[in-house]
Amino acid sequence: MTATSPENKTLYAYVDGKYVPKDEASISIYDHGFLYGDGIFEAIRAYDGNVFKLREHIDRLYESAKSIKIDIPFSREEFSRLVIDVLRKNGLTNSYIRIVISRGRGRMGVDPRNCTKPTIVIMVEPREPLFGGNVKGISAIVASMRRTPSWSLDPRIKTLNYLNNIMAKIEAIEAGVEEAIMLNEEGCVAETSTENIFIVKSGTVITPHPSQGLLRGITRDAVINVAKELGYTVEERPMTVHELYNADEVFVTGTAAELVPIVKISGRKIGEEKPGPIFSRILGRFKESIKKSTEGTAVN
Ligand code: PMP
């Protein structure tokens, strides 16, 4: 099937300075992103012609790049403009955006000096929220696969190495549930395979601190702000599995999934097994904040 926009136009990907019909776009089998997972990525959404939290995503991209020592040959402003250009080129105002930057094409062998310049790909396409935007709630398990510790491959780096998360996702699939909750090396709750996690207990909103072995999600940070605006106390701190099981509400946040409640975890009902009132208020305010979020990143 050819990738198309809603009007059935061919979609173009940006690949190293060129616009290529998405289904024909390719990279070398010697690309170290393919050979070794040597690279980084970002996932962003545009709503009604506004790229949501573009600056924050670009900042995280550049921080990931710095950590793994890839030099992106653009300034942050130039890169932001490039993202908008890709959307314009494809005539998309509501879109999922994927940026992938790898070490580049080289020879066999992990030595990064084999690669002379990074490969840069930007893909855009309409994409329904993961879990179908299910605000009724999903089921999850606590996975046995732990998140990589921060002293190893820090989960704050959004690297192309997602096997850690994929192994947890496989456990969820095998268990017949939608998502896997991952613990950190101490056995505290970190995040899910591709979302951050929040609980609500006695009116307080609690989420693991970024030092707990997780990707610091842009949606997570936006949700923390929304919760504070609504007057809730937000605690960022270690969270035990016992607290998770006994929470009044649990929900996850991410660019792909947006905001989704978890109503059952490893066979235990969470709250009344339906979206909680605080989740619903946060979701409502989050949607309003998307509408307001022009931030000078408009596509039109
Ligand atoms: N954790 C992981 C492991 C992820 O892959 C993602 C998705 N990027 C998130 C959390 C959520 O981050 P964000 O809100 O920035 O999409």
py3Dmol code that shows the C-alpha trace and the ligand (Angstrom):
import py3Dmol

protein = """\
ATOM      1  CA  MET A   1       0.000   0.000   0.000  1.00  0.00           C
ATOM      2  CA  THR A   2       1.261   3.474  -0.837  1.00  0.00           C
ATOM      3  CA  ALA A   3       1.482   5.899   2.088  1.00  0.00           C
ATOM      4  CA  THR A   4      -0.909   8.758   1.413  1.00  0.00           C
ATOM      5  CA  SER A   5      -2.412  11.774   3.132  1.00  0.00           C
ATOM      6  CA  PRO A   6      -6.180  11.837   3.869  1.00  0.00           C
ATOM      7  CA  GLU A   7      -6.710  13.333   0.376  1.00  0.00           C
ATOM      8  CA  ASN A   8      -4.862  10.344  -1.098  1.00  0.00           C
ATOM      9  CA  LYS A   9      -1.789  12.359  -2.002  1.00  0.00           C
ATOM     10  CA  THR A  10       1.580  10.604  -1.913  1.00  0.00           C
ATOM     11  CA  LEU A  11       3.450  11.418   1.274  1.00  0.00           C
ATOM     12  CA  TYR A  12       7.097  12.476   1.136  1.00  0.00           C
ATOM     13  CA  ALA A  13       9.798  11.733   3.663  1.00  0.00           C
ATOM     14  CA  TYR A  14      12.809  13.951   4.192  1.00  0.00           C
ATOM     15  CA  VAL A  15      15.919  11.788   3.790  1.00  0.00           C
ATOM     16  CA  ASP A  16      19.291  13.502   4.020  1.00  0.00           C
ATOM     17  CA  GLY A  17      18.253  16.726   2.331  1.00  0.00           C
ATOM     18  CA  LYS A  18      15.918  15.201  -0.263  1.00  0.00           C
ATOM     19  CA  TYR A  19      12.171  14.673  -0.375  1.00  0.00           C
ATOM     20  CA  VAL A  20      11.423  11.108  -1.418  1.00  0.00           C
ATOM     21  CA  PRO A  21       8.008   9.400  -1.807  1.00  0.00           C
ATOM     22  CA  LYS A  22       7.733   7.653   1.518  1.00  0.00           C
ATOM     23  CA  ASP A  23       7.344   4.133   0.173  1.00  0.00           C
ATOM     24  CA  GLU A  24      10.451   4.508  -1.964  1.00  0.00           C
ATOM     25  CA  ALA A  25      12.590   6.045   0.777  1.00  0.00           C
ATOM     26  CA  SER A  26      15.444   3.839   1.946  1.00  0.00           C
ATOM     27  CA  ILE A  27      18.729   3.943   3.780  1.00  0.00           C
ATOM     28  CA  SER A  28      21.924   1.923   3.402  1.00  0.00           C
ATOM     29  CA  ILE A  29      22.303  -1.538   4.937  1.00  0.00           C
ATOM     30  CA  TYR A  30      25.624  -0.131   6.206  1.00  0.00           C
ATOM     31  CA  ASP A  31      23.847   2.516   8.214  1.00  0.00           C
ATOM     32  CA  HIS A  32      24.915   2.118  11.841  1.00  0.00           C
ATOM     33  CA  GLY A  33      21.371   2.833  12.942  1.00  0.00           C
ATOM     34  CA  PHE A  34      20.396  -0.409  11.203  1.00  0.00           C
ATOM     35  CA  LEU A  35      23.548  -2.363  12.085  1.00  0.00           C
ATOM     36  CA  TYR A  36      23.851  -1.337  15.742  1.00  0.00           C
ATOM     37  CA  GLY A  37      20.853   0.739  16.766  1.00  0.00           C
ATOM     38  CA  ASP A  38      23.344   3.609  16.865  1.00  0.00           C
ATOM     39  CA  GLY A  39      21.112   6.654  16.771  1.00  0.00           C
ATOM     40  CA  ILE A  40      18.292   8.595  18.325  1.00  0.00           C
ATOM     41  CA  PHE A  41      14.731   9.606  17.489  1.00  0.00           C
ATOM     42  CA  GLU A  42      11.789  11.806  18.401  1.00  0.00           C
ATOM     43  CA  ALA A  43       8.046  11.450  18.009  1.00  0.00           C
ATOM     44  CA  ILE A  44       5.912  14.579  17.874  1.00  0.00           C
ATOM     45  CA  ARG A  45       2.319  15.447  16.961  1.00  0.00           C
ATOM     46  CA  ALA A  46       0.853  18.363  15.071  1.00  0.00           C
ATOM     47  CA  TYR A  47      -2.733  19.333  15.865  1.00  0.00           C
ATOM     48  CA  ASP A  48      -4.681  21.718  13.615  1.00  0.00           C
ATOM     49  CA  GLY A  49      -1.517  23.064  12.068  1.00  0.00           C
ATOM     50  CA  ASN A  50       0.360  23.571  15.334  1.00  0.00           C
ATOM     51  CA  VAL A  51       3.258  21.375  16.310  1.00  0.00           C
ATOM     52  CA  PHE A  52       2.726  20.459  19.958  1.00  0.00           C
ATOM     53  CA  LYS A  53       5.743  21.309  22.157  1.00  0.00           C
ATOM     54  CA  LEU A  54       8.126  21.427  19.200  1.00  0.00           C
ATOM     55  CA  ARG A  55      10.811  23.316  21.120  1.00  0.00           C
ATOM     56  CA  GLU A  56      10.765  20.747  23.921  1.00  0.00           C
ATOM     57  CA  HIS A  57      11.041  17.847  21.464  1.00  0.00           C
ATOM     58  CA  ILE A  58      13.892  19.520  19.592  1.00  0.00           C
ATOM     59  CA  ASP A  59      15.691  20.200  22.880  1.00  0.00           C
ATOM     60  CA  ARG A  60      15.329  16.529  23.889  1.00  0.00           C
ATOM     61  CA  LEU A  61      16.578  15.447  20.453  1.00  0.00           C
ATOM     62  CA  TYR A  62      19.696  17.607  20.787  1.00  0.00           C
ATOM     63  CA  GLU A  63      20.312  16.374  24.338  1.00  0.00           C
ATOM     64  CA  SER A  64      20.055  12.749  23.177  1.00  0.00           C
ATOM     65  CA  ALA A  65      22.437  13.542  20.300  1.00  0.00           C
ATOM     66  CA  LYS A  66      24.954  15.191  22.609  1.00  0.00           C
ATOM     67  CA  SER A  67      24.888  12.256  24.989  1.00  0.00           C
ATOM     68  CA  ILE A  68      25.711   9.705  22.272  1.00  0.00           C
ATOM     69  CA  LYS A  69      28.063  12.177  20.532  1.00  0.00           C
ATOM     70  CA  ILE A  70      26.272  12.769  17.260  1.00  0.00           C
ATOM     71  CA  ASP A  71      26.637  16.297  15.853  1.00  0.00           C
ATOM     72  CA  ILE A  72      23.433  17.403  14.162  1.00  0.00           C
ATOM     73  CA  PRO A  73      24.499  19.686  11.291  1.00  0.00           C
ATOM     74  CA  PHE A  74      21.687  22.187  11.887  1.00  0.00           C
ATOM     75  CA  SER A  75      20.915  24.692  14.606  1.00  0.00           C
ATOM     76  CA  ARG A  76      17.856  23.921  16.742  1.00  0.00           C
ATOM     77  CA  GLU A  77      15.968  26.733  14.962  1.00  0.00           C
ATOM     78  CA  GLU A  78      16.887  25.358  11.531  1.00  0.00           C
ATOM     79  CA  PHE A  79      15.790  21.886  12.567  1.00  0.00           C
ATOM     80  CA  SER A  80      12.475  23.194  13.884  1.00  0.00           C
ATOM     81  CA  ARG A  81      11.869  24.966  10.557  1.00  0.00           C
ATOM     82  CA  LEU A  82      12.730  21.746   8.735  1.00  0.00           C
ATOM     83  CA  VAL A  83      10.034  19.844  10.651  1.00  0.00           C
ATOM     84  CA  ILE A  84       7.467  22.491   9.668  1.00  0.00           C
ATOM     85  CA  ASP A  85       8.677  22.336   6.046  1.00  0.00           C
ATOM     86  CA  VAL A  86       8.106  18.569   5.929  1.00  0.00           C
ATOM     87  CA  LEU A  87       4.538  19.052   7.161  1.00  0.00           C
ATOM     88  CA  ARG A  88       3.939  21.856   4.639  1.00  0.00           C
ATOM     89  CA  LYS A  89       5.395  19.816   1.806  1.00  0.00           C
ATOM     90  CA  ASN A  90       2.894  17.061   2.661  1.00  0.00           C
ATOM     91  CA  GLY A  91      -0.013  19.417   3.279  1.00  0.00           C
ATOM     92  CA  LEU A  92      -0.599  17.891   6.709  1.00  0.00           C
ATOM     93  CA  THR A  93      -1.950  19.859   9.646  1.00  0.00           C
ATOM     94  CA  ASN A  94      -2.846  16.885  11.864  1.00  0.00           C
ATOM     95  CA  SER A  95       0.041  14.511  11.847  1.00  0.00           C
ATOM     96  CA  TYR A  96       2.378  12.230  13.686  1.00  0.00           C
ATOM     97  CA  ILE A  97       5.997  13.260  13.071  1.00  0.00           C
ATOM     98  CA  ARG A  98       8.972  10.919  13.421  1.00  0.00           C
ATOM     99  CA  ILE A  99      12.544  12.217  13.387  1.00  0.00           C
ATOM    100  CA  VAL A 100      15.283   9.576  13.148  1.00  0.00           C
ATOM    101  CA  ILE A 101      18.974  10.450  13.276  1.00  0.00           C
ATOM    102  CA  SER A 102      21.530   7.679  13.064  1.00  0.00           C
ATOM    103  CA  ARG A 103      25.327   7.711  13.226  1.00  0.00           C
ATOM    104  CA  GLY A 104      25.186   7.344   9.455  1.00  0.00           C
ATOM    105  CA  ARG A 105      26.504   5.033   6.798  1.00  0.00           C
ATOM    106  CA  GLY A 106      29.833   3.400   7.543  1.00  0.00           C
ATOM    107  CA  ARG A 107      31.642   0.082   7.405  1.00  0.00           C
ATOM    108  CA  MET A 108      31.049  -2.991   9.543  1.00  0.00           C
ATOM    109  CA  GLY A 109      32.341  -2.492  13.069  1.00  0.00           C
ATOM    110  CA  VAL A 110      31.020  -0.381  15.894  1.00  0.00           C
ATOM    111  CA  ASP A 111      33.736   2.288  15.588  1.00  0.00           C
ATOM    112  CA  PRO A 112      31.713   5.473  15.034  1.00  0.00           C
ATOM    113  CA  ARG A 113      34.598   6.971  13.029  1.00  0.00           C
ATOM    114  CA  ASN A 114      33.469   4.652  10.204  1.00  0.00           C
ATOM    115  CA  CYS A 115      30.563   6.994   9.669  1.00  0.00           C
ATOM    116  CA  THR A 116      31.257  10.379   8.120  1.00  0.00           C
ATOM    117  CA  LYS A 117      27.896  12.061   8.583  1.00  0.00           C
ATOM    118  CA  PRO A 118      24.635  11.304  10.384  1.00  0.00           C
ATOM    119  CA  THR A 119      21.621  10.045   8.464  1.00  0.00           C
ATOM    120  CA  ILE A 120      18.628  12.333   9.029  1.00  0.00           C
ATOM    121  CA  VAL A 121      15.084  11.196   8.287  1.00  0.00           C
ATOM    122  CA  ILE A 122      11.813  12.994   8.989  1.00  0.00           C
ATOM    123  CA  MET A 123       8.548  11.149   8.353  1.00  0.00           C
ATOM    124  CA  VAL A 124       5.048  12.522   8.729  1.00  0.00           C
ATOM    125  CA  GLU A 125       1.720  10.738   8.485  1.00  0.00           C
ATOM    126  CA  PRO A 126      -1.718  10.829  10.011  1.00  0.00           C
ATOM    127  CA  ARG A 127      -1.741   8.341  12.889  1.00  0.00           C
ATOM    128  CA  GLU A 128      -4.551   7.358  15.209  1.00  0.00           C
ATOM    129  CA  PRO A 129      -3.612   7.353  18.883  1.00  0.00           C
ATOM    130  CA  LEU A 130      -2.155   4.103  20.158  1.00  0.00           C
ATOM    131  CA  PHE A 131      -4.885   2.006  21.853  1.00  0.00           C
ATOM    132  CA  GLY A 132      -7.363   3.810  19.580  1.00  0.00           C
ATOM    133  CA  GLY A 133      -7.445   6.814  21.911  1.00  0.00           C
ATOM    134  CA  ASN A 134      -9.097   4.500  24.443  1.00  0.00           C
ATOM    135  CA  VAL A 135     -10.120   6.740  27.316  1.00  0.00           C
ATOM    136  CA  LYS A 136     -12.229   3.947  28.810  1.00  0.00           C
ATOM    137  CA  GLY A 137      -9.041   2.277  29.880  1.00  0.00           C
ATOM    138  CA  ILE A 138      -6.673  -0.557  29.105  1.00  0.00           C
ATOM    139  CA  SER A 139      -5.206  -3.488  31.040  1.00  0.00           C
ATOM    140  CA  ALA A 140      -1.532  -3.908  31.850  1.00  0.00           C
ATOM    141  CA  ILE A 141       0.884  -6.231  33.587  1.00  0.00           C
ATOM    142  CA  VAL A 142       3.978  -5.488  35.599  1.00  0.00           C
ATOM    143  CA  ALA A 143       6.681  -6.890  33.313  1.00  0.00           C
ATOM    144  CA  SER A 144       9.630  -8.926  34.527  1.00  0.00           C
ATOM    145  CA  MET A 145      11.886  -7.037  32.087  1.00  0.00           C
ATOM    146  CA  ARG A 146      13.407  -4.087  33.946  1.00  0.00           C
ATOM    147  CA  ARG A 147      14.245  -0.677  32.463  1.00  0.00           C
ATOM    148  CA  THR A 148      17.939  -0.191  31.674  1.00  0.00           C
ATOM    149  CA  PRO A 149      19.566   1.506  34.659  1.00  0.00           C
ATOM    150  CA  SER A 150      20.536   5.164  34.321  1.00  0.00           C
ATOM    151  CA  TRP A 151      24.187   4.322  34.954  1.00  0.00           C
ATOM    152  CA  SER A 152      24.095   2.126  31.826  1.00  0.00           C
ATOM    153  CA  LEU A 153      22.120   3.328  28.807  1.00  0.00           C
ATOM    154  CA  ASP A 154      20.193   6.150  30.462  1.00  0.00           C
ATOM    155  CA  PRO A 155      16.492   5.895  29.499  1.00  0.00           C
ATOM    156  CA  ARG A 156      16.495   9.698  29.250  1.00  0.00           C
ATOM    157  CA  ILE A 157      18.338   9.249  25.941  1.00  0.00           C
ATOM    158  CA  LYS A 158      15.755   8.457  23.264  1.00  0.00           C
ATOM    159  CA  THR A 159      17.964   5.984  21.436  1.00  0.00           C
ATOM    160  CA  LEU A 160      17.154   3.627  18.582  1.00  0.00           C
ATOM    161  CA  ASN A 161      17.749   0.755  21.033  1.00  0.00           C
ATOM    162  CA  TYR A 162      14.193  -0.095  22.062  1.00  0.00           C
ATOM    163  CA  LEU A 163      14.716  -3.805  22.681  1.00  0.00           C
ATOM    164  CA  ASN A 164      14.422  -3.299  26.410  1.00  0.00           C
ATOM    165  CA  ASN A 165      10.935  -1.847  25.911  1.00  0.00           C
ATOM    166  CA  ILE A 166      10.012  -4.300  23.148  1.00  0.00           C
ATOM    167  CA  MET A 167      10.824  -7.272  25.396  1.00  0.00           C
ATOM    168  CA  ALA A 168       8.410  -5.871  27.980  1.00  0.00           C
ATOM    169  CA  LYS A 169       5.772  -5.284  25.289  1.00  0.00           C
ATOM    170  CA  ILE A 170       6.130  -8.921  24.231  1.00  0.00           C
ATOM    171  CA  GLU A 171       5.339  -9.949  27.818  1.00  0.00           C
ATOM    172  CA  ALA A 172       2.166  -7.834  27.675  1.00  0.00           C
ATOM    173  CA  ILE A 173       1.129  -9.378  24.361  1.00  0.00           C
ATOM    174  CA  GLU A 174       1.769 -12.891  25.706  1.00  0.00           C
ATOM    175  CA  ALA A 175      -0.364 -12.056  28.745  1.00  0.00           C
ATOM    176  CA  GLY A 176      -3.173 -10.769  26.522  1.00  0.00           C
ATOM    177  CA  VAL A 177      -3.087  -7.190  27.799  1.00  0.00           C
ATOM    178  CA  GLU A 178      -2.328  -3.910  26.075  1.00  0.00           C
ATOM    179  CA  GLU A 179       0.641  -2.577  27.986  1.00  0.00           C
ATOM    180  CA  ALA A 180       3.621  -3.522  30.151  1.00  0.00           C
ATOM    181  CA  ILE A 181       4.634  -1.535  33.207  1.00  0.00           C
ATOM    182  CA  MET A 182       8.395  -1.589  33.675  1.00  0.00           C
ATOM    183  CA  LEU A 183      10.260  -1.322  36.974  1.00  0.00           C
ATOM    184  CA  ASN A 184      13.690   0.157  37.490  1.00  0.00           C
ATOM    185  CA  GLU A 185      16.645  -1.760  38.878  1.00  0.00           C
ATOM    186  CA  GLU A 186      15.498  -1.093  42.470  1.00  0.00           C
ATOM    187  CA  GLY A 187      12.086  -2.565  41.711  1.00  0.00           C
ATOM    188  CA  CYS A 188      10.272   0.777  41.752  1.00  0.00           C
ATOM    189  CA  VAL A 189       7.845   1.751  38.989  1.00  0.00           C
ATOM    190  CA  ALA A 190       9.560   3.484  36.062  1.00  0.00           C
ATOM    191  CA  GLU A 191       7.221   3.730  33.047  1.00  0.00           C
ATOM    192  CA  THR A 192       5.499   1.550  30.447  1.00  0.00           C
ATOM    193  CA  SER A 193       6.996   0.308  27.182  1.00  0.00           C
ATOM    194  CA  THR A 194       6.353   3.674  25.491  1.00  0.00           C
ATOM    195  CA  GLU A 195       4.505   5.875  27.976  1.00  0.00           C
ATOM    196  CA  ASN A 196       5.039   7.570  31.307  1.00  0.00           C
ATOM    197  CA  ILE A 197       2.851   6.553  34.210  1.00  0.00           C
ATOM    198  CA  PHE A 198       0.841   8.464  36.806  1.00  0.00           C
ATOM    199  CA  ILE A 199      -1.204   7.359  39.788  1.00  0.00           C
ATOM    200  CA  VAL A 200      -3.770   9.270  41.811  1.00  0.00           C
ATOM    201  CA  LYS A 201      -4.077   8.539  45.539  1.00  0.00           C
ATOM    202  CA  SER A 202      -6.375  10.483  47.864  1.00  0.00           C
ATOM    203  CA  GLY A 203      -6.423  13.420  45.437  1.00  0.00           C
ATOM    204  CA  THR A 204      -2.640  13.617  44.988  1.00  0.00           C
ATOM    205  CA  VAL A 205      -1.134  13.043  41.541  1.00  0.00           C
ATOM    206  CA  ILE A 206       2.067  10.991  41.723  1.00  0.00           C
ATOM    207  CA  THR A 207       4.551  10.083  38.996  1.00  0.00           C
ATOM    208  CA  PRO A 208       8.073   8.633  39.149  1.00  0.00           C
ATOM    209  CA  HIS A 209      10.826  11.264  39.172  1.00  0.00           C
ATOM    210  CA  PRO A 210      12.960  11.383  35.959  1.00  0.00           C
ATOM    211  CA  SER A 211      15.888   9.980  37.970  1.00  0.00           C
ATOM    212  CA  GLN A 212      13.865   6.750  38.402  1.00  0.00           C
ATOM    213  CA  GLY A 213      15.035   5.269  35.075  1.00  0.00           C
ATOM    214  CA  LEU A 214      12.565   6.601  32.519  1.00  0.00           C
ATOM    215  CA  LEU A 215      12.274   8.778  29.487  1.00  0.00           C
ATOM    216  CA  ARG A 216      11.224  12.237  30.611  1.00  0.00           C
ATOM    217  CA  GLY A 217       8.155  12.519  28.408  1.00  0.00           C
ATOM    218  CA  ILE A 218       7.096  15.819  26.936  1.00  0.00           C
ATOM    219  CA  THR A 219       3.462  14.777  27.474  1.00  0.00           C
ATOM    220  CA  ARG A 220       4.352  13.872  31.066  1.00  0.00           C
ATOM    221  CA  ASP A 221       5.687  17.354  31.729  1.00  0.00           C
ATOM    222  CA  ALA A 222       2.651  18.948  30.059  1.00  0.00           C
ATOM    223  CA  VAL A 223       0.321  16.791  32.198  1.00  0.00           C
ATOM    224  CA  ILE A 224       2.176  17.753  35.382  1.00  0.00           C
ATOM    225  CA  ASN A 225       1.603  21.431  34.497  1.00  0.00           C
ATOM    226  CA  VAL A 226      -2.061  20.801  33.732  1.00  0.00           C
ATOM    227  CA  ALA A 227      -2.543  18.944  37.040  1.00  0.00           C
ATOM    228  CA  LYS A 228      -0.895  21.800  38.955  1.00  0.00           C
ATOM    229  CA  GLU A 229      -3.035  24.380  37.108  1.00  0.00           C
ATOM    230  CA  LEU A 230      -6.100  22.414  38.219  1.00  0.00           C
ATOM    231  CA  GLY A 231      -4.882  22.755  41.798  1.00  0.00           C
ATOM    232  CA  TYR A 232      -3.667  19.196  42.433  1.00  0.00           C
ATOM    233  CA  THR A 233      -0.540  18.459  44.411  1.00  0.00           C
ATOM    234  CA  VAL A 234       1.910  16.642  42.125  1.00  0.00           C
ATOM    235  CA  GLU A 235       4.629  14.469  43.627  1.00  0.00           C
ATOM    236  CA  GLU A 236       7.561  13.276  41.512  1.00  0.00           C
ATOM    237  CA  ARG A 237       9.181  10.530  43.554  1.00  0.00           C
ATOM    238  CA  PRO A 238       9.905   6.792  43.734  1.00  0.00           C
ATOM    239  CA  MET A 239       6.709   4.730  43.436  1.00  0.00           C
ATOM    240  CA  THR A 240       6.317   1.139  44.637  1.00  0.00           C
ATOM    241  CA  VAL A 241       4.316  -1.606  42.955  1.00  0.00           C
ATOM    242  CA  HIS A 242       2.144  -1.759  46.108  1.00  0.00           C
ATOM    243  CA  GLU A 243       1.198   1.906  45.571  1.00  0.00           C
ATOM    244  CA  LEU A 244       0.419   1.170  41.940  1.00  0.00           C
ATOM    245  CA  TYR A 245      -1.925  -1.731  42.772  1.00  0.00           C
ATOM    246  CA  ASN A 246      -3.690   0.314  45.446  1.00  0.00           C
ATOM    247  CA  ALA A 247      -3.997   3.576  43.518  1.00  0.00           C
ATOM    248  CA  ASP A 248      -7.406   5.210  43.070  1.00  0.00           C
ATOM    249  CA  GLU A 249      -6.537   5.920  39.432  1.00  0.00           C
ATOM    250  CA  VAL A 250      -3.690   5.040  37.081  1.00  0.00           C
ATOM    251  CA  PHE A 251      -3.053   6.572  33.670  1.00  0.00           C
ATOM    252  CA  VAL A 252      -0.307   6.774  31.080  1.00  0.00           C
ATOM    253  CA  THR A 253       0.888   9.616  28.864  1.00  0.00           C
ATOM    254  CA  GLY A 254       2.803   9.755  25.600  1.00  0.00           C
ATOM    255  CA  THR A 255       2.853  11.321  22.166  1.00  0.00           C
ATOM    256  CA  ALA A 256       1.597   8.161  20.448  1.00  0.00           C
ATOM    257  CA  ALA A 257      -0.993   7.103  23.062  1.00  0.00           C
ATOM    258  CA  GLU A 258      -1.869  10.590  24.355  1.00  0.00           C
ATOM    259  CA  LEU A 259      -3.669  10.113  27.739  1.00  0.00           C
ATOM    260  CA  VAL A 260      -5.065   6.656  28.564  1.00  0.00           C
ATOM    261  CA  PRO A 261      -6.270   5.197  31.893  1.00  0.00           C
ATOM    262  CA  ILE A 262      -5.095   1.788  33.086  1.00  0.00           C
ATOM    263  CA  VAL A 263      -7.989   0.029  34.816  1.00  0.00           C
ATOM    264  CA  LYS A 264      -6.471  -3.360  35.547  1.00  0.00           C
ATOM    265  CA  ILE A 265      -2.897  -4.306  36.467  1.00  0.00           C
ATOM    266  CA  SER A 266      -1.688  -7.912  36.750  1.00  0.00           C
ATOM    267  CA  GLY A 267      -5.211  -9.114  37.533  1.00  0.00           C
ATOM    268  CA  ARG A 268      -5.978  -6.353  40.085  1.00  0.00           C
ATOM    269  CA  LYS A 269      -8.781  -3.896  39.453  1.00  0.00           C
ATOM    270  CA  ILE A 270      -7.708  -0.275  39.734  1.00  0.00           C
ATOM    271  CA  GLY A 271     -10.251   1.906  41.506  1.00  0.00           C
ATOM    272  CA  GLU A 272     -13.659   1.185  40.045  1.00  0.00           C
ATOM    273  CA  GLU A 273     -12.127  -0.255  36.871  1.00  0.00           C
ATOM    274  CA  LYS A 274     -13.114   2.814  34.876  1.00  0.00           C
ATOM    275  CA  PRO A 275     -11.559   6.215  34.137  1.00  0.00           C
ATOM    276  CA  GLY A 276     -11.321   8.209  37.347  1.00  0.00           C
ATOM    277  CA  PRO A 277     -12.609  11.754  37.899  1.00  0.00           C
ATOM    278  CA  ILE A 278      -9.158  13.316  38.220  1.00  0.00           C
ATOM    279  CA  PHE A 279      -7.982  11.659  35.005  1.00  0.00           C
ATOM    280  CA  SER A 280     -11.049  13.019  33.232  1.00  0.00           C
ATOM    281  CA  ARG A 281     -10.430  16.563  34.453  1.00  0.00           C
ATOM    282  CA  ILE A 282      -6.767  16.408  33.464  1.00  0.00           C
ATOM    283  CA  LEU A 283      -7.666  15.032  30.022  1.00  0.00           C
ATOM    284  CA  GLY A 284     -10.170  17.828  29.452  1.00  0.00           C
ATOM    285  CA  ARG A 285      -7.682  20.530  30.406  1.00  0.00           C
ATOM    286  CA  PHE A 286      -4.912  18.845  28.405  1.00  0.00           C
ATOM    287  CA  LYS A 287      -7.085  18.964  25.271  1.00  0.00           C
ATOM    288  CA  GLU A 288      -7.727  22.661  25.878  1.00  0.00           C
ATOM    289  CA  SER A 289      -4.006  23.260  26.262  1.00  0.00           C
ATOM    290  CA  ILE A 290      -3.394  21.622  22.867  1.00  0.00           C
ATOM    291  CA  LYS A 291      -5.819  24.088  21.281  1.00  0.00           C
ATOM    292  CA  LYS A 292      -3.945  27.007  22.859  1.00  0.00           C
ATOM    293  CA  SER A 293      -0.485  25.710  21.992  1.00  0.00           C
ATOM    294  CA  THR A 294       0.478  27.751  18.942  1.00  0.00           C
ATOM    295  CA  GLU A 295       3.932  28.622  20.291  1.00  0.00           C
ATOM    296  CA  GLY A 296       4.988  30.100  16.947  1.00  0.00           C
ATOM    297  CA  THR A 297       5.212  26.662  15.374  1.00  0.00           C
ATOM    298  CA  ALA A 298       2.237  26.920  13.044  1.00  0.00           C
ATOM    299  CA  VAL A 299       2.268  24.987   9.771  1.00  0.00           C
ATOM    300  CA  ASN A 300      -0.169  27.250   7.898  1.00  0.00           C
TER     301      ASN A 300
END
"""
ligand_1 = """\
16
PMP
N 8.658 6.575 27.765
C 9.112 5.949 26.671
C 10.011 4.792 26.829
C 8.739 6.400 25.391
O 9.181 5.777 24.298
C 7.877 7.502 25.282
C 7.451 7.993 23.923
N 8.333 8.939 23.413
C 7.419 8.131 26.455
C 7.833 7.641 27.683
C 6.520 9.333 26.401
O 7.238 10.456 25.977
P 6.543 11.634 25.182
O 5.436 12.129 26.038
O 7.600 12.652 24.999
O 6.046 11.074 23.899
"""
view = py3Dmol.view(width=600, height=400)
view.addModel(protein, "pdb")
view.setStyle({"model": 0}, {"cartoon": {"style": "trace"}})
view.addModel(ligand_1, "xyz")
view.setStyle({"model": 1}, {"stick": {}})
view.zoomTo()
view.show()
